[in-house]
Amino acid sequence: MVDAVGQDSERRIASAPCAVCSATGLSLYLRVAGTDGPQGLVPTTDRFGTALGDIVRCPSCGHMQVAPMPPGEDLRESYAEAESDAYLDEAAGQRATARRVLEALEAHIRPGRLLDLGCWVGFLLDEASRRGWQGTGVEPSEFASGFARAQLGLDVQTAELFDAELPLHEFDAVILGDVIEHLPDPGAALEELGRLLKPGGIVVLMLPDAGSRVARLLGRRWWSVIPTHVQYFTRGTIARLLRDQGFQPLVMTTQPKAFTMRYYLERIGGYSPTLSRLLVRSAVRLHLAERLWAPDFRDRMLVLARRAGSEHQTAAP
């Protein structure tokens, strides 16, 4: 998103400092304040163009975030209660996406101890275990963490991401998939990751790219402007935050997700329910509705960064 999008003439000063550079005097960027809706903070929401506060922009580093920031306790309660069957129905695509992420990680480090913070129902952890990783997950949702344990037999704690009982300096890699944009204090989260990782360990982030062309064109109607998101990173601001917290970026690329065509076409309902229904019916008639599709809109990032330190495993030759 850029200043030319959503040209709000009225400006105001945000009281909270920038989550990336701690500068004050953030200015109004987009008016998107609303509520989380009757279903709460459901991860699969299609209520595009609404957040829990207006989006403000830091004039110093360009980072964007919600203001006022929702109370952390409110967010924690909502995530603990979150339930959704949509991702269970899309298991094949979720697993295909997870395998691509793991391939990118394994280009830099051999399988070892893996921590997935915000693992949801555990598809990535399950795929990782098949590739030789010793995985641990943390997930605040009782629904999702319960599924991971009961249905997949995974080591997953039901806990807040940074309240779980975890050993320090023991993990070769930590994954935060669609997590850091939900955190009121992402810098503190990365600082905690530094204590969990071994020297030279790798953090993997998957997150929306608010500096992408799609985000700039759609502005407040971008599909990543939803009630669950409180941070809006660009490639530059996530790289700066990582470096400030002692991580050296290794990879920064796009990260398309695989879902069925039906799933993607149903998401169009966030813009036009009528068009969405027409497209879904057409896909069903053409026997395309259940086909996996991973369009790259180039508005999602896959970021790998190494924690400072010389001790690390290299990828297998």
C-alpha positions as CSV (number, residue, x, y, z in Angstrom):
1,M,0.0,0.0,0.0
2,V,1.3,3.5,-0.8
3,D,0.1,7.0,-0.1
4,A,-1.6,7.3,-3.4
5,V,-4.1,4.6,-2.4
6,G,-7.0,5.6,-0.1
7,Q,-6.2,9.3,-0.2
8,D,-7.6,10.3,3.2
9,S,-7.3,14.1,3.4
10,E,-7.7,14.2,7.1
11,R,-4.6,13.2,9.1
12,R,-4.2,12.4,12.7
13,I,-1.3,11.4,15.0
14,A,-1.2,7.9,16.4
15,S,-0.2,7.6,20.0
16,A,1.6,4.2,19.8
17,P,5.2,4.1,18.4
18,C,6.1,2.3,15.2
19,A,6.5,-1.5,15.8
20,V,9.6,-1.5,13.6
21,C,11.6,1.6,14.4
22,S,9.9,3.0,17.5
23,A,9.3,6.4,15.9
24,T,6.3,8.4,17.0
25,G,4.0,10.6,15.1
26,L,2.5,8.0,12.8
27,S,-0.1,9.4,10.5
28,L,-3.4,8.1,9.3
29,Y,-3.1,6.1,6.1
30,L,-6.4,4.2,5.6
31,R,-9.7,4.4,7.4
32,V,-10.6,0.7,7.9
33,A,-11.7,0.6,11.6
34,G,-14.5,-1.9,12.3
35,T,-15.2,-4.9,14.5
36,D,-14.3,-8.6,14.4
37,G,-17.8,-9.6,13.5
38,P,-20.2,-12.2,15.0
39,Q,-17.8,-15.1,14.4
40,G,-14.9,-13.4,16.1
41,L,-11.3,-13.5,14.8
42,V,-11.7,-16.5,12.5
43,P,-8.5,-17.2,10.5
44,T,-10.4,-17.9,7.3
45,T,-12.4,-14.6,7.3
46,D,-13.3,-13.1,4.0
47,R,-14.4,-9.7,5.4
48,F,-11.9,-7.7,3.3
49,G,-11.4,-4.1,4.0
50,T,-12.1,-4.1,7.7
51,A,-9.5,-4.0,10.6
52,L,-9.8,-3.5,14.4
53,G,-8.5,0.0,13.9
54,D,-7.4,2.4,11.2
55,I,-4.1,1.8,9.5
56,V,-1.4,4.3,10.2
57,R,2.0,4.7,8.5
58,C,5.4,5.6,10.0
59,P,7.0,8.5,8.2
60,S,10.4,7.3,9.2
61,C,10.5,3.7,8.0
62,G,7.3,3.3,6.1
63,H,5.8,0.5,8.3
64,M,2.0,0.3,8.7
65,Q,0.0,-0.9,11.7
66,V,-3.4,-0.7,13.2
67,A,-4.1,2.2,15.6
68,P,-5.2,2.1,18.3
69,M,-3.6,-1.3,18.8
70,P,-6.2,-3.8,20.2
71,P,-5.6,-4.9,23.7
72,G,-3.4,-8.0,23.8
73,E,-5.8,-9.8,26.1
74,D,-8.7,-9.3,23.7
75,L,-6.6,-10.8,20.9
76,R,-5.5,-13.8,23.0
77,E,-9.0,-14.7,24.0
78,S,-10.2,-14.5,20.4
79,Y,-7.4,-16.7,19.1
80,A,-8.0,-19.3,21.9
81,E,-11.6,-19.6,20.8
82,A,-11.0,-19.6,17.1
83,E,-12.4,-22.6,15.1
84,S,-12.7,-23.3,11.4
85,D,-13.1,-26.4,9.3
86,A,-12.1,-24.6,6.1
87,Y,-8.5,-25.5,6.3
88,L,-9.3,-29.1,7.2
89,D,-11.2,-29.4,3.9
90,E,-8.2,-27.9,2.1
91,A,-5.6,-30.4,3.5
92,A,-4.1,-31.4,0.2
93,G,-3.3,-27.8,-0.7
94,Q,-2.0,-26.9,2.8
95,R,0.3,-29.9,2.7
96,A,1.6,-29.0,-0.8
97,T,2.3,-25.4,0.4
98,A,4.1,-26.8,3.5
99,R,6.3,-29.0,1.4
100,R,7.5,-26.0,-0.6
101,V,8.3,-24.1,2.6
102,L,10.3,-27.0,4.0
103,E,12.2,-27.4,0.7
104,A,13.2,-23.7,1.0
105,L,14.3,-24.2,4.6
106,E,16.3,-27.4,3.8
107,A,18.3,-25.6,1.2
108,H,20.0,-23.9,4.2
109,I,19.9,-26.4,7.0
110,R,19.6,-30.1,7.6
111,P,16.5,-31.5,9.4
112,G,16.8,-31.1,13.1
113,R,14.6,-29.7,15.8
114,L,11.8,-27.6,14.4
115,L,9.4,-25.3,16.3
116,D,6.2,-24.2,14.6
117,L,4.7,-21.3,16.5
118,G,1.1,-20.8,15.5
119,C,0.9,-24.2,13.9
120,W,-2.9,-24.3,13.6
121,V,-4.0,-27.9,12.8
122,G,-0.4,-29.1,12.3
123,F,-0.2,-29.9,8.5
124,L,3.3,-28.4,8.2
125,L,4.6,-30.1,11.3
126,D,3.2,-33.4,10.0
127,E,4.9,-32.9,6.6
128,A,8.1,-32.0,8.4
129,S,8.1,-35.2,10.5
130,R,7.9,-37.2,7.3
131,R,11.1,-35.4,6.1
132,G,13.1,-36.2,9.3
133,W,12.4,-33.2,11.4
134,Q,11.7,-33.5,15.2
135,G,8.8,-31.1,15.5
136,T,7.1,-29.2,18.3
137,G,4.1,-26.9,17.8
138,V,2.5,-24.2,19.8
139,E,-1.1,-23.1,19.0
140,P,-3.5,-21.0,21.1
141,S,-6.6,-22.3,19.5
142,E,-8.0,-25.2,21.5
143,F,-9.8,-26.5,18.4
144,A,-6.7,-26.5,16.2
145,S,-4.2,-27.7,18.7
146,G,-6.6,-30.5,19.8
147,F,-6.9,-31.6,16.2
148,A,-3.1,-31.7,15.8
149,R,-2.7,-33.9,18.8
150,A,-5.7,-36.2,18.4
151,Q,-5.8,-36.7,14.7
152,L,-2.1,-36.3,13.7
153,G,-0.4,-37.4,16.8
154,L,1.8,-34.3,17.0
155,D,3.6,-32.7,19.9
156,V,1.6,-29.5,20.1
157,Q,1.0,-27.4,23.2
158,T,-2.2,-25.4,23.6
159,A,-0.7,-22.1,24.8
160,E,0.1,-18.5,23.8
161,L,3.0,-18.5,21.4
162,F,5.5,-17.1,23.9
163,D,4.0,-18.6,27.1
164,A,4.6,-22.2,26.2
165,E,7.2,-24.3,28.1
166,L,10.0,-24.5,25.6
167,P,13.8,-25.2,25.9
168,L,16.1,-22.3,25.2
169,H,18.7,-22.5,22.4
170,E,17.6,-25.9,21.3
171,F,15.8,-25.4,18.0
172,D,17.5,-25.5,14.6
173,A,14.6,-23.7,13.0
174,V,11.5,-21.8,14.0
175,I,8.5,-21.2,11.7
176,L,5.9,-18.4,12.0
177,G,3.4,-19.0,9.2
178,D,0.9,-16.1,9.0
179,V,1.7,-15.1,12.6
180,I,3.9,-12.1,12.9
181,E,1.3,-9.8,11.3
182,H,-1.0,-10.7,14.2
183,L,1.3,-9.7,17.0
184,P,1.1,-6.3,18.7
185,D,4.9,-6.4,19.5
186,P,6.7,-8.3,16.7
187,G,10.1,-7.1,17.8
188,A,9.7,-8.7,21.2
189,A,8.5,-11.9,19.4
190,L,11.7,-12.0,17.3
191,E,13.8,-11.3,20.4
192,E,12.2,-14.4,22.0
193,L,13.0,-16.5,18.9
194,G,16.6,-15.6,19.4
195,R,16.5,-17.3,22.8
196,L,14.8,-20.4,21.4
197,L,17.1,-20.9,18.4
198,K,20.5,-22.4,18.4
199,P,23.3,-20.0,17.3
200,G,23.0,-20.0,13.5
201,G,19.4,-21.3,13.6
202,I,16.9,-20.1,11.1
203,V,13.6,-18.3,11.4
204,V,11.0,-18.8,8.6
205,L,8.3,-16.2,8.2
206,M,5.3,-16.3,5.8
207,L,3.3,-13.1,5.8
208,P,1.4,-10.6,3.6
209,D,3.4,-8.0,1.6
210,A,1.8,-4.6,2.1
211,G,4.3,-3.1,-0.4
212,S,3.3,-5.4,-3.2
213,R,1.7,-4.1,-6.4
214,V,-1.6,-5.8,-5.6
215,A,-1.7,-4.2,-2.1
216,R,-1.0,-0.8,-3.6
217,L,-3.7,-1.1,-6.3
218,L,-6.4,-2.4,-4.0
219,G,-5.7,-0.3,-0.9
220,R,-8.3,-0.7,1.7
221,R,-10.0,-3.5,-0.4
222,W,-6.9,-5.7,-0.4
223,W,-7.8,-9.1,0.9
224,S,-5.1,-8.9,3.7
225,V,-6.9,-6.0,5.3
226,I,-8.9,-8.2,7.7
227,P,-9.7,-8.1,11.4
228,T,-7.0,-10.6,12.4
229,H,-4.1,-8.4,11.1
230,V,-2.6,-5.6,13.2
231,Q,0.8,-5.2,11.3
232,Y,1.4,-4.5,7.6
233,F,4.9,-5.2,6.6
234,T,6.8,-4.5,3.4
235,R,9.9,-6.3,2.3
236,G,12.0,-3.4,3.6
237,T,10.3,-3.1,7.0
238,I,10.4,-6.9,7.8
239,A,14.1,-7.0,6.8
240,R,14.9,-4.0,9.0
241,L,13.1,-5.6,12.0
242,L,14.9,-8.8,11.5
243,R,18.3,-7.1,11.4
244,D,17.5,-5.0,14.4
245,Q,16.8,-8.2,16.3
246,G,20.0,-9.9,15.4
247,F,18.9,-11.9,12.3
248,Q,20.5,-11.8,8.8
249,P,18.0,-12.2,6.0
250,L,18.9,-15.1,3.7
251,V,15.8,-15.4,1.4
252,M,13.0,-13.0,0.5
253,T,10.6,-14.3,-2.1
254,T,7.0,-14.7,-2.9
255,Q,4.9,-17.5,-1.2
256,P,1.8,-18.6,-3.1
257,K,-0.6,-20.8,-1.3
258,A,-2.3,-23.9,-2.8
259,F,-6.0,-24.2,-2.4
260,T,-8.8,-25.7,-4.5
261,M,-10.2,-23.5,-7.2
262,R,-13.5,-23.6,-5.3
263,Y,-11.8,-22.1,-2.2
264,Y,-10.3,-19.2,-4.2
265,L,-13.5,-18.5,-6.1
266,E,-15.5,-18.5,-2.9
267,R,-13.2,-15.8,-1.5
268,I,-14.3,-13.6,-4.3
269,G,-17.5,-13.4,-2.3
270,G,-15.8,-10.8,-0.1
271,Y,-16.1,-8.5,-3.1
272,S,-19.1,-9.8,-5.0
273,P,-21.2,-12.7,-3.7
274,T,-23.1,-13.0,-6.9
275,L,-20.0,-13.2,-9.1
276,S,-18.5,-15.7,-6.6
277,R,-21.5,-18.0,-6.8
278,L,-21.5,-17.8,-10.6
279,L,-17.8,-18.7,-10.8
280,V,-18.1,-21.6,-8.4
281,R,-21.0,-23.1,-10.3
282,S,-19.0,-22.8,-13.6
283,A,-16.0,-24.5,-12.0
284,V,-18.2,-27.3,-10.8
285,R,-19.7,-27.8,-14.2
286,L,-16.2,-27.9,-15.8
287,H,-15.0,-30.3,-13.1
288,L,-12.4,-27.8,-12.0
289,A,-13.7,-26.9,-8.6
290,E,-11.5,-29.4,-6.7
291,R,-8.4,-28.9,-8.7
292,L,-5.5,-27.4,-6.7
293,W,-4.4,-24.0,-7.7
294,A,-1.5,-21.8,-6.4
295,P,-1.7,-18.4,-8.1
296,D,1.2,-16.1,-7.3
297,F,-0.3,-12.7,-6.8
298,R,3.1,-11.6,-5.5
299,D,1.6,-10.1,-2.3
300,R,2.8,-12.8,0.1
301,M,6.4,-13.1,1.4
302,L,8.5,-16.1,2.3
303,V,11.4,-14.9,4.4
304,L,14.3,-16.9,5.8
305,A,16.8,-15.3,8.2
306,R,19.6,-16.7,10.2
307,R,20.2,-15.9,13.9
308,A,23.6,-14.4,14.6
309,G,26.2,-17.1,15.5
310,S,28.7,-19.3,13.8
311,E,27.4,-22.7,14.9
312,H,24.9,-24.2,12.5
313,Q,24.2,-27.2,10.3
314,T,24.5,-26.7,6.6
315,A,22.2,-28.3,4.1
316,A,23.0,-31.8,3.0
317,P,25.0,-31.9,-0.3
